[in-house]
Amino acid sequence: MAKGDDALARKRNKASRKKLRSKNGDSSSVSARVAAIIAAKKRRKSGKRRNCQGMCFSLPTLDDPYNDRNGNKDLDKKETKVRPSKGSKREFPKDNSSSAPNGTRGDACREKVRSSKEGSGDATSGHIAKRSKTCPERTKVNANVEGSVQDFQEEGFDSSISPSKFLILCLNAIEKALYHDSFKGINEPLPADAWGIEFWKCYSSGKDILDTSGLSSTDEKIAWVVSSAADSIARKEKEGLSFSSPYLLFLVPTQEKATQIRSMCKPLKALGVHTVSIHSGASLDHQIQGLKSCEPEFLVSTPERLLELVAMQAIDIAGVSLLVVDGLDSFSKGGSLEMIQSIRKSISSNLYTFVFSDSFSCAYVPVVQDLLSGPIQRLSLNTSVASRSACIIQSINFFTSEEEKLSKVIQALDRANGSQLCPQPLKMLFILGKECNVQELAAALKSKGHDIVAGALCGVPELKNNSEVDSRSRPVVAKIDIEQINTIDLGNYDSIFILYAFPPIDKYVQILTGMARHTVNGVLHSFITKEEASFAGSLVEILEECGQAVPETVRNLSLTKATSQS
């Protein structure tokens, strides 16, 4: 039976298809799965990919977030880089997750600081490069850190408004590790801590800091101190500076305290800040090997072990930039106060010092004066008299005649002049009453070579160039009447003499808590007689609260007054 036309056409088409497959290099023996693989390989070599394959072999970019171009650049448009001018400020990234974890907490901190009037310093921060002897690339940035830390390097931020974004990132990292792992509760986020914000203002001023709260460091305080130090390292490394010594030296009295601070600094390791803790609880050889393998940015140590390592030349602390002393009373009980002074002398750099004063005793004043020799910032949320008058010596003088009082005034001035370490004259203030003989006092001061100026001296521009005031002379004395005490800033004066009748206790406390705000060398001289025994009891209470020595004459006056009343 002859074949029809349809059958012949199917045969011809089959032959043509087979011929076409042979030209393309395909084989009838290849399965459909292998043929699909060969076809995909040909498309990949030719640059033509399906959408799913394009996502596998190229990553999204800012110019092509959905990878529509499959990784190919748009050749029609020329790539131009926009560089911000020096005077311009970039906006913060809109995505809080890439700039600072828990962005609402950072916003809360900025809002809280923005409401205050104070605050200064540069807070432009960048990511910190890791530094290790075992790694040749000491400035390599850790790209695995959560968040775009490179934005922090390019960010120009004014710290007078709020702390830097990198500082907020460090605080949030510590908070997450501390309170999520140990299940501790907090009243408010670390970036919004009231003490921390006050600390940032003091730290940005560039002056030494004295914490007069009467307590040693807490978790919140440690977090702010180490985060601010990390922020300073970031800014300095951004400027091209390097460190041969640890940037922060944290002196602690015990091994337990060193372990606490080391755990607080551990979250900063992901940001390139390495912390080493050395104490007597570990072998000396183990700690020496650890210091040889890594150059830490933060060093937490007890004074005894640190001096051992320095004597063995296992570590160099001459270039330390920030020294933190945690608790003078604890160091005193351990007999380490002299070691702290020795460590301070071993540091030759331009050092900033921060002291946690956990005691108001006047016995520690010489140690604080040795550590904080320059201008200081006082830091405390405690409003007690003892806290606000920390490191101010109260000198109570008993006299029986005006001649004896004047003699003691001259002796006090001579002692102040003899112990003066600063090349500029001390700033002293005489508070006089109507009954004081001003002419006799001025003549006595002139005979001893002391200058005296009428009216408030410090902070008044017109008196700075006064011909009576010589910056190279002996201490300059200013005098005011008791009625003018509310019109001047007592915080500018190092020493104050109350030369009229002993004031009411509230006036005495006002003078005591308002003077010497920027120094630890403040002295308040007051004079008392038997006729003023009614103030002796309150005065003894203030002296004991502030850890001051109570003169026997004043205590006897207090007891006599109490006996007479009973």
VOGU-353915 format. One record per residue (C-alpha): residue in one letter; y negated, z negated, x. Coordinates in steps of 0.001 Angstrom, whole numbers, plus 500000, padded with zeros to 6 digits. Example, Ala and Ser with C-alpha at 12.3 -4.5 7.8 and 13.67 -1.06 7.14 Angstrom:
residu  c2  c3  c1
A  504500  492200  512300
S  501060  492860  513670
// end
This chain:
residu  c2  c3  c1
M  500000  500000  500000
A  496704  501102  501436
K  494115  498406  502259
G  490947  498244  500250
D  487394  498485  501537
D  486859  494713  501224
A  489744  493889  503500
L  488536  496338  506117
A  485023  494884  506019
R  486340  491308  506563
K  488363  492497  509534
R  485372  494195  511130
N  483181  491092  510609
K  485804  488833  512189
A  486010  491096  515222
S  482251  491135  515621
R  482051  487336  515411
K  484724  486937  518051
K  482914  489377  520317
L  479656  487473  519847
R  481281  484138  520747
S  482722  485605  523917
K  479271  486776  525024
N  477822  483252  524565
G  480541  481746  526765
D  482277  479966  523932
S  486028  479928  523518
S  488099  479903  520407
S  490181  477119  521924
V  487195  474656  522040
S  487153  472119  519240
A  484153  471523  517005
R  483368  468156  518729
V  483285  469710  522211
A  481199  472602  520936
A  478646  470153  519524
I  478418  468395  522918
I  477877  471713  524709
A  475174  472675  522231
A  473391  469322  522673
K  473461  469751  526448
K  471915  473183  526169
R  469151  471855  523917
R  468488  468947  526312
K  468144  471310  529275
S  465810  473571  527356
G  463578  470606  526330
K  464317  470944  522620
R  465668  467693  521195
R  466261  466257  517805
N  464082  463298  516755
C  466827  460761  517382
Q  467579  462211  520827
G  463892  462224  521736
M  463604  458517  521028
C  466571  457901  523297
F  465180  459692  526343
S  461424  458928  526111
L  459442  455854  525132
P  456467  455632  522751
T  453004  455491  524321
L  449552  454540  523116
D  448682  458230  522730
D  451980  459007  520925
P  453145  455745  519265
Y  455743  457462  517042
N  457016  459758  519828
D  456241  462905  517858
R  455808  464849  521098
N  459170  463702  522496
G  457516  462475  525670
N  455650  465742  526392
K  451971  465459  527249
D  449400  467330  525223
L  448236  469920  527697
D  445419  471107  525475
K  443523  467833  525966
K  442508  466586  529361
E  443338  462975  530086
T  440203  460936  530632
K  440049  457268  531595
V  437293  455189  530133
R  436112  452489  532513
P  433958  449685  531148
S  430650  449102  532810
K  430094  445881  534738
G  427819  444497  532096
S  430057  445293  529161
K  432638  442975  527621
R  435899  444117  526209
E  437053  442985  522826
F  440123  440817  522537
P  443349  442551  521510
K  443743  442485  517748
D  447417  441601  518040
N  447553  437894  518761
S  451178  438109  519807
S  450296  440165  522874
S  447420  438036  524015
A  448374  434442  523324
P  451359  432973  521515
N  450408  431170  518337
G  447116  432952  518154
T  445815  430682  515436
R  445950  427795  517852
G  443876  429659  520388
D  441396  430486  517640
A  441253  426835  516639
C  440447  425885  520220
R  437734  428505  520525
E  436174  427419  517258
K  436255  423766  518299
V  434622  424444  521651
R  432136  426816  520099
S  430851  423981  517940
S  429928  421896  520996
K  426755  422450  522966
E  428067  421906  526459
G  430406  423878  528730
S  429917  426112  531722
G  431810  428028  534405
D  433629  431317  534848
A  436905  431666  533012
T  437828  435281  533759
S  441564  435004  534305
G  444399  437193  535440
H  448116  437025  535788
I  449267  435032  538804
A  451307  436790  541431
K  454437  435128  542694
R  454371  434004  546313
S  457607  433420  548202
K  458638  433793  551818
T  461910  435375  550762
C  460130  438127  548817
P  458137  440714  550838
E  456161  441786  547784
R  454177  438567  547409
T  451665  440068  545046
K  454133  441708  542688
V  453395  440982  539045
N  456214  439752  536872
A  456419  442424  534194
N  458882  440522  532048
V  456391  437878  530931
E  455897  437803  527186
G  452521  439210  526279
S  450309  441713  528023
V  448989  439576  530859
Q  447321  442568  532486
D  444757  442390  529701
F  443786  438977  531032
Q  443002  440425  534458
E  440589  442907  532966
E  439091  440518  530447
G  435523  439361  531084
F  435219  436047  529256
D  432420  433499  529185
S  433833  429989  529632
S  430623  428409  528383
I  431823  429480  524912
S  435491  428597  525204
P  438370  428413  527711
S  439892  431636  528941
K  442720  433428  527161
F  445036  432879  530114
L  444382  429137  529917
I  445313  429186  526228
L  448490  431089  527120
C  449469  428403  529642
L  448821  425604  527167
N  450864  427287  524456
A  453730  427897  526891
I  453799  424210  527843
E  453525  423118  524215
K  456400  425350  523161
A  458677  424080  525915
L  457649  420442  525629
Y  457636  419827  521905
H  460273  422295  520787
D  462844  421158  523343
S  462222  417417  523248
F  461333  417192  519534
K  458145  415256  520163
G  455478  415164  517532
I  451794  415911  518112
N  448711  415395  516042
E  447145  418739  516913
P  447914  421742  519148
L  447271  421370  522873
P  444468  423990  522974
A  442553  421951  520373
D  443035  418564  522050
A  439728  416628  522136
W  440301  415187  525611
G  441303  418578  526967
I  438129  420230  525722
E  435990  417520  527337
F  438012  417926  530536
W  437373  421672  530517
K  433627  421082  530363
C  433782  418709  533321
Y  436161  420961  535274
S  433951  424018  534760
S  430979  422163  536291
G  432685  422211  539699
K  432157  418470  540289
D  434670  415725  540980
I  435996  414028  537848
L  436645  410359  537124
D  438715  409560  534036
T  437616  406103  532879
S  439912  405717  529894
G  441797  402910  531632
L  445142  404740  531304
S  447237  406933  533547
S  447955  410560  532692
T  449672  411545  529435
D  451531  414746  528518
E  448420  416255  526945
K  446255  415418  529953
I  448795  416793  532412
A  449070  420015  530418
W  445321  420599  530538
V  445034  419760  534247
V  447836  422067  535402
S  446796  424874  533034
S  443208  424746  534306
A  444477  424835  537889
A  446652  427859  537061
D  443617  429547  535528
S  441623  428923  538718
I  444416  430411  540845
A  444450  433515  538642
R  440712  434033  538994
K  440769  433555  542762
E  443731  435886  543279
K  441949  438447  541140
E  439081  438226  543629
G  441535  438961  546460
L  441874  435424  547820
S  445164  434010  549057
F  446359  430469  549717
S  448266  429200  552732
S  448634  425716  551227
P  449416  424461  547734
Y  446406  424808  545449
L  447087  421596  543505
L  448292  418322  545018
F  449301  415810  542341
L  449837  412320  543803
V  452017  410056  541662
P  453225  406479  542259
T  456888  406834  541245
Q  459769  409290  541142
E  459879  409103  537330
K  456254  410219  537100
A  456921  413092  539510
T  459838  414231  537347
Q  457659  414118  534221
I  454925  416270  535752
R  457469  418678  537237
S  458974  419238  533769
M  455487  419845  532359
C  454825  422550  534973
K  458208  424252  534568
P  457081  426599  531728
L  454394  428013  534040
K  457040  429448  536359
A  457367  432455  534049
L  453660  433061  534663
G  454074  432983  538442
V  453160  429339  539133
H  455777  427540  541216
T  455910  423741  541332
V  457776  421591  543850
S  458372  417876  543386
I  459021  415715  546462
H  459881  412029  546349
S  462227  409503  547892
G  464931  410221  545302
A  466111  413356  547143
S  467229  413883  550727
L  464591  414816  553246
D  466529  417819  554606
H  466984  419261  551126
Q  463246  419062  550445
I  462400  420619  553816
Q  464671  423583  553113
G  463126  423969  549673
L  459613  424063  551108
K  460677  426663  553700
S  462110  429001  551061
C  459105  428911  548729
E  455376  428409  548978
P  454521  426428  545833
E  451178  426647  544059
F  451581  423076  542749
L  452895  420145  544766
V  453818  416874  543011
S  454540  414084  545439
T  454597  410381  546145
P  452329  409367  549062
E  455140  407986  551243
R  457317  411100  551211
L  454322  413423  551566
L  453142  411677  554735
E  456680  411941  556152
L  456768  415702  555567
V  453254  416153  556962
A  454227  414208  560109
M  457250  416502  560537
Q  454990  419550  560003
A  457210  420650  557132
I  454180  421311  554940
D  450482  421963  555488
I  448084  420316  553030
A  444874  421068  554909
G  444000  423869  552499
V  444563  422009  549229
S  441813  422832  546724
L  442441  420297  543935
L  443608  416711  544441
V  444728  414641  541438
V  445342  410903  541887
D  447252  409426  538946
G  446657  405691  538465
L  444996  403464  541067
D  446532  400244  539755
S  450051  401653  540051
F  449378  402768  543618
S  447966  399335  544449
K  451114  397583  543218
G  453176  399908  545414
G  450933  399396  548441
S  449965  403064  548638
L  446147  402933  548464
E  445757  403267  552232
M  448217  406176  552227
I  446078  407984  549645
Q  443021  407582  551832
S  445003  408941  554797
I  446120  411950  552759
R  442528  412597  551691
K  441441  412689  555345
S  444184  415233  556122
I  442652  417740  553711
S  439885  419686  555411
S  439030  422210  552715
N  436268  422120  550123
L  438188  419745  547891
Y  437761  418915  544219
T  439157  415518  543265
F  440264  414156  539920
V  441094  410434  539614
F  442871  408787  536684
S  441569  405215  536767
D  444077  403011  534944
S  442207  399810  535790
F  438599  398625  535556
S  438920  396110  538395
C  436104  396173  540934
A  438742  395844  543685
Y  439422  399594  543388
V  435784  400662  543586
P  435819  401166  547415
V  438872  403430  547096
V  437220  405496  544359
Q  434021  405732  546416
D  436046  407049  549353
L  437770  409684  547188
L  434700  410723  545162
S  431881  410916  547666
G  429816  413571  545896
P  428385  413998  542398
I  430911  413333  539649
Q  431539  413875  535967
R  432704  410877  533928
L  435416  411661  531391
S  436628  409354  528651
L  436907  409219  524885
N  436928  405415  525104
T  433578  403946  524050
S  434199  400408  525299
V  431762  398749  527696
A  434400  398573  530429
S  435139  402295  530179
R  431515  403436  530153
S  430543  401138  533042
A  433542  401855  535273
C  432825  401682  539027
I  429388  400101  538472
I  428995  396820  540340
Q  427222  394072  538412
S  425345  391788  540781
I  424248  388556  539051
N  421774  386524  541148
F  420808  382933  540424
F  417333  381871  541580
T  415064  378897  541237
S  411706  380357  542316
E  409868  383676  542408
E  409899  383643  546203
E  413676  383328  546227
K  413987  386183  543731
L  411770  388476  545817
S  413749  387614  548950
K  417010  388566  547251
V  415506  391854  546057
I  414533  392792  549620
Q  417985  391845  550897
A  419640  394025  548260
L  417420  396981  549200
D  418248  396528  552880
R  421995  396464  552110
A  421705  399629  550045
N  419795  401349  552837
G  422317  400220  555444
S  425312  401508  553480
Q  423661  404788  552533
L  425846  407775  553479
C  423891  410490  551699
P  421018  412105  553694
Q  418809  412008  550615
P  417215  408760  549465
L  418899  406615  546866
K  417426  406653  543372
M  416445  403152  542337
L  414650  401784  539311
F  412813  398492  538861
I  412501  397269  535288
L  409546  394924  535110
G  408100  392585  532534
K  404546  391546  531815
E  405009  388333  533756
C  406053  390146  536966
N  403586  390214  539856
V  403547  393942  540579
Q  401085  393724  543472
E  403153  391145  545313
L  406334  393180  544762
A  404713  396417  545964
A  403337  394738  549069
A  406732  393278  549931
L  408409  396662  549520
K  405803  398448  551604
S  406234  395935  554402
K  409937  396831  554540
G  409212  400560  554546
H  410285  401257  550962
D  408306  403717  548857
I  407427  402798  545281
V  406389  405210  542543
A  405009  404302  539140
G  406944  405744  536203
A  410325  407398  535992
L  411213  409277  539144
C  414392  411268  538556
G  414298  414392  536474
V  410477  414529  536357
P  409332  417716  538139
E  405778  416576  538735
L  407002  413617  540792
K  409380  415557  542995
N  406545  416902  545140
N  404567  413668  545074
S  403003  412911  548441
E  404304  409364  548164
V  407908  410600  548073
D  409444  411796  551326
S  412982  413134  551041
R  413722  411906  554569
S  412414  408365  554000
R  414163  405194  552941
P  415275  404720  549322
V  412545  405543  546820
V  411878  402953  544132
A  410514  403783  540696
K  409187  401096  538340
I  408782  401008  534584
D  408041  398408  531937
I  410783  397137  529691
E  409120  398872  526720
Q  409729  402269  528371
I  413495  401869  528748
N  414250  404150  525783
T  411996  406941  527099
I  413829  407713  530358
D  417270  408876  531395
L  418936  405915  533077
G  421883  408058  534134
N  419916  409512  537049
Y  419522  406182  538859
D  422033  404772  541346
S  420704  401213  541386
I  418685  399315  538797
F  416927  395976  539252
I  416061  393914  536177
L  413222  391774  537511
Y  411820  390225  534378
A  413495  387453  532392
F  417164  388114  531763
P  417305  390613  528868
P  419153  390195  525586
I  422817  391121  525861
D  422415  394329  523858
K  419665  395527  526241
Y  421808  394559  529214
V  424742  396569  527841
Q  422445  399540  527149
I  421287  399588  530764
L  424805  399019  532129
T  426460  401806  530140
G  423600  404269  530585
M  423026  404177  534351
A  424698  406047  537250
R  426387  408733  535160
H  426923  411072  538133
T  427965  408680  540897
V  430452  405883  541624
N  427932  403963  543723
G  426015  402374  540859
V  424809  398764  541169
L  423047  396741  538477
H  421071  393779  539838
S  419985  391080  537415
F  418502  387618  537928
I  419127  384512  535879
T  417821  380921  535851
K  418890  377652  534225
E  416474  378278  531364
E  418458  381401  530418
A  421809  379640  530082
S  422122  380847  526471
F  423071  384315  527778
A  425630  382975  530268
G  428570  382884  527846
S  428179  386515  526700
L  427533  387593  530272
V  430781  386009  531460
E  432707  387872  528739
I  431218  391205  529809
L  431979  390565  533480
E  435589  389667  532738
E  436055  392672  530432
C  434772  394991  533146
G  436942  393409  535862
Q  433939  392034  537753
A  433789  388845  539769
V  432072  386007  537864
P  429720  383896  540054
E  430428  380180  539919
T  426828  379397  538998
V  426987  381662  535962
R  430353  380227  534876
N  429000  376691  535253
L  425966  377618  533164
S  428280  378936  530467
L  430384  375767  530487
T  427287  373558  530437
K  425862  375422  527452
A  429182  375232  525575
T  429475  371487  526279
S  425933  370779  525096
Q  426516  372676  521840
S  429739  370810  521099
// end
